[in-house]
Amino acid sequence: MFTVECGRLRPGVPVVRARGRLDRVTGGELRRAVDRCLEASSWAVVVDLTEVTELRVGAVAKLARMAEHVRTDCIGLHIVTKGGVVDGLLAGGPFGDRLVIHHSIAAVQGALGR
């Protein structure tokens, strides 16, 4: 089962937390959640993938396209992972240069200047 929960890291910076299997189909759900965050005049969006139990290759391209979409609005997209295989799929693929990956929420806060 895949779920998405939206919250706030701080004003202007929403957090979208994904849980479960992230694939081509559930990637669409994640994209819609991020799009809803963009409607709230955000200057950065954090996507927390630390509770994703499985990341399918089809979702990686969706994440890259989502990053490009967010970037065209001059908004930063920050992805949080636990590292390991997920990082390998995200950073090692042809879209890796489009994704900003962190390994904790604290790392994102540091990057955003707390």
Secondary structure, DSSP 8 states (H G I E B T S, - for coil): --EEEEEEEETTEEEEEEEEEE-HHHHHHHHHHHHHHHTT--SEEEEEEEEEEEE-HHHHHHHHHHHHHHHHTT-EEEEE---THHHHHHHHSTTGGG-EEESSHHHHHHHTT-
